[in-house]
Amino acid sequence: MDGPDALTEALARVRLVALDVDGTLTEGRVTYIGSQELMSFCARDGQGLRWLSDRGVRIAWITGRGCEATVRRANELGIDELRRGGSKETHLREIQGNFDIDPEETLAMGDDLPDLGLARAAGIFCAPCDAAAEVRERADLITRAAGGRGAVREIAEMLLRAKGLWEEGVGPREPEGA
């Protein structure tokens, strides 16, 4: 991207947000208690995804692993597509085809080397600040927040602002009765 105006224009065109899960939506830690796998998701990231979805932006999660906690959180948030295993680039291109969305209308975000496939299929590629060095080098945009700690919310707010939707009922408001 050449300059902030070009980035803002590209963000305004986004119709699909494709996200890695481990290290992007979570801190990348895996905790086992017996046979149960536990994952923690950032509530602010979830709210940002709801705002985008409510305004017509499609959301896809593409993960190399995927566990029941991921499926449960995706269902809670009404994620349009959840893909597990296989080539992330192939999954993203299939999702784009299913929704008739061009790569230039796609923003993808990931933190590790397998996520570079998402970069090849997206017009904008983002990385959390704690992503692998090679991923940060490829990213069009690097968040201030770390994966699982608000990085996705940061991107959601950027998208909403670029689309002119932040001030229209999403952004900061006076509390009722104030």
JOURMO-V218118 format. One record per residue. N is the residue number from 1. RES is the residue in one letter. PHI is phi as a letter, one per 40 degrees, with the letter a starting at -180 (none if undefined). PSI is psi in whole degrees, -180 to 180 (NA if undefined). Layout:
N:RES:PHI:PSI, N:RES:PHI:PSI
This chain:
1:M:none:136, 2:D:b:90, 3:G:g:165, 4:P:c:-33, 5:D:c:-42, 6:A:c:-41, 7:L:c:-45, 8:T:c:-43, 9:E:c:-42, 10:A:c:-42, 11:L:c:-38, 12:A:c:-25, 13:R:c:-7, 14:V:c:129, 15:R:b:-12, 16:L:b:130, 17:V:b:120, 18:A:b:125, 19:L:b:137, 20:D:c:160, 21:V:b:-67, 22:D:c:116, 23:G:g:-11, 24:T:b:-58, 25:L:c:-18, 26:T:b:171, 27:E:c:-6, 28:G:g:4, 29:R:c:146, 30:V:b:124, 31:T:b:132, 32:Y:b:135, 33:I:b:103, 34:G:g:-126, 35:S:c:-1, 36:Q:c:136, 37:E:b:130, 38:L:b:141, 39:M:b:148, 40:S:b:132, 41:F:b:147, 42:C:c:123, 43:A:c:-36, 44:R:c:-38, 45:D:c:-44, 46:G:c:-42, 47:Q:c:-42, 48:G:c:-41, 49:L:c:-38, 50:R:c:-44, 51:W:d:-44, 52:L:c:-48, 53:S:c:-42, 54:D:c:-20, 55:R:b:20, 56:G:g:3, 57:V:c:128, 58:R:c:145, 59:I:b:130, 60:A:b:139, 61:W:b:128, 62:I:b:112, 63:T:b:147, 64:G:c:-21, 65:R:b:-85, 66:G:g:128, 67:C:b:179, 68:E:c:-33, 69:A:c:-38, 70:T:c:-45, 71:V:c:-45, 72:R:c:-46, 73:R:c:-40, 74:A:c:-42, 75:N:c:-42, 76:E:d:-38, 77:L:c:-6, 78:G:g:37, 79:I:c:134, 80:D:c:-40, 81:E:a:135, 82:L:b:119, 83:R:b:137, 84:R:b:136, 85:G:g:169, 86:G:g:-170, 87:S:c:123, 88:K:c:-38, 89:E:c:-46, 90:T:c:-46, 91:H:d:-46, 92:L:c:-42, 93:R:c:-37, 94:E:c:-44, 95:I:c:-44, 96:Q:d:-43, 97:G:c:-42, 98:N:c:-36, 99:F:b:4, 100:D:f:53, 101:I:b:131, 102:D:c:155, 103:P:d:-36, 104:E:c:-16, 105:E:c:14, 106:T:b:132, 107:L:b:129, 108:A:b:153, 109:M:a:134, 110:G:a:169, 111:D:b:-11, 112:D:b:170, 113:L:d:-41, 114:P:c:-18, 115:D:c:-8, 116:L:c:-22, 117:G:c:-35, 118:L:c:-38, 119:A:c:-36, 120:R:c:-21, 121:A:b:4, 122:A:b:147, 123:G:c:-32, 124:I:b:130, 125:F:b:130, 126:C:b:156, 127:A:b:143, 128:P:c:157, 129:C:c:-22, 130:D:c:18, 131:A:c:164, 132:A:d:148, 133:A:d:-44, 134:E:c:-33, 135:V:c:-43, 136:R:c:-38, 137:E:c:-36, 138:R:c:-21, 139:A:c:141, 140:D:c:-25, 141:L:a:132, 142:I:b:128, 143:T:c:160, 144:R:c:-31, 145:A:c:152, 146:A:c:164, 147:G:d:135, 148:G:g:6, 149:R:b:35, 150:G:h:2, 151:A:c:-42, 152:V:c:-39, 153:R:c:-41, 154:E:d:-45, 155:I:c:-42, 156:A:d:-45, 157:E:c:-40, 158:M:c:-44, 159:L:c:-47, 160:L:c:-39, 161:R:c:-45, 162:A:c:-33, 163:K:c:-3, 164:G:g:23, 165:L:b:-11, 166:W:c:-47, 167:E:c:-15, 168:E:c:56, 169:G:g:0, 170:V:b:-46, 171:G:c:-167, 172:P:d:134, 173:R:b:159, 174:E:c:136, 175:P:c:146, 176:E:c:140, 177:G:g:4, 178:A:c:NA
